[in-house]
Amino acid sequence: MTPSDGVLTRWFATMDSAEPEKILDLIAPGFRFSIVFGTGGGAATDFAGGRTEMEGYLAQREKGSLTHHVLSQAVVGRDEMVLGQARRSGVFESTFVASARLDPEGRVAALMIGRSPEMDIEKL
């Protein structure tokens, strides 16, 4: 599998597009998620819930200047994991990890994302 394959790669490409709300087409009924954003200095915000909360997350999210770059990924059964970077205008902002459990139709049933500006994985 290459970083251009997989549901999570499509997820992040869609998030970076002009229509990030299209990620809602990738989620399964009963979808659950948690997105933990580290902001430095030990502080973090956790966005969590189901479809309604994801719609709220999308509505508040900054669009256009932040892009996601999947560096590696793995699939084990119904689970998909990626390691990547978020960049603002091409400049490192954070390293992220994301894990998704897919339903039998290949839709995201559960999603966990964590990110931190404290470690630039590309500098290791």
N, C-alpha and C positions, 0 to 999 in steps of 0.2 A: 504494500500500500504506500502510495506517495502522498505528500501533503496536499495534493490537489484532489484526492479522493476523500470520501467520507462525509457523513452528515455534519460533523462539527466544522469541517472546512467550509461547507456550504453555509452553515449557520453564520460563521464570522464574515464570510464574503457578503452575505445578505445584510448583516448588521452594518457593514461599511458602505452599502449601496444607498441610492436615493430613496429606497423603499424598505427600510429596516423592519417595518411591520410585517413583511412577508415571512419573517421567521415563524409567525403564528401558523403558517401552512405546514411547518415541519414538526409541530407538536402533536402528541397523542391526547386522546380524551383522558382526563385525570392527571394531566401533566403537573409535576411539582418541580420547584427549582430553589436554589440558593446561590446568590452571587455575592461573594465577600470581597469588597474593595478595600485593600489596605491603602492608606493615604500617607503613610510615613509616621515615624515616631511612635509606633505601636497603636495608632488609631485605625479604625476600620468601620465600614458601614456594611450591613448585611441586608440585601434585598431578597425577599423570599416569599413563596406562595405558590399559586397556581396560575392559570391563564389570565384571570382578571388582574392579578398583581404584575404579571409580565406586561400586560397592556399598559399599566401605570408606569412601569419601569421604562418602557419604550417612549412614552409621552414626555417624561422628564429628561430623557437622555440627550446629551449634546450630539449633534449630527455634523458630519462633514470633515472635521479636522483630526479625529482619532481613527487610526486604522489598526487592524489586527493582522498579525503575521504568524501563521502556523509554521513552526520550525520542525516539529516531529509529531508523529502520531502512532497509535497502536490500537488494535482491535482484538478483544478477547471475548468470543461469543457475542452476546448482545451489548457488550460494553465497549465504548470508544473513548479514548483519552488523547488529549493533545497538550503540547507544550508550545508556548509562543510568546510573542511580545506585542504590546500595544505601543504604537508610536504616534506622536503628534507632529504633523508636518514632517514626517520622516525621522524625528528625533525620539530616542528611547523615552518611554514614560513608565512602563512597568513590564514585568514578566508575569505571565499568567499560565495557569493549568486549568484544564476543563475536562470533566468526565460526564459522559451521557450514557444512560441505559436506554436502549431502543426497544420499542414494542415489536411484535412479530411482523408488522408492516414496515418497519424501518423508521418509524417516527420517534421523536424524543419523548420518552415517558418521564424521565428524571434527569435533571441537569444540575451539576455542581461546578461553580467557577470560583477560583480564588486568584487574586492578583496582588502584587506588591511592587512599589517603586524602589524598594530597598535592595533588590538584586537584579542586575542586568545579566541574564543567563548567557548572552553572547560574549561577555567579557571573561568567561571562565575557560 
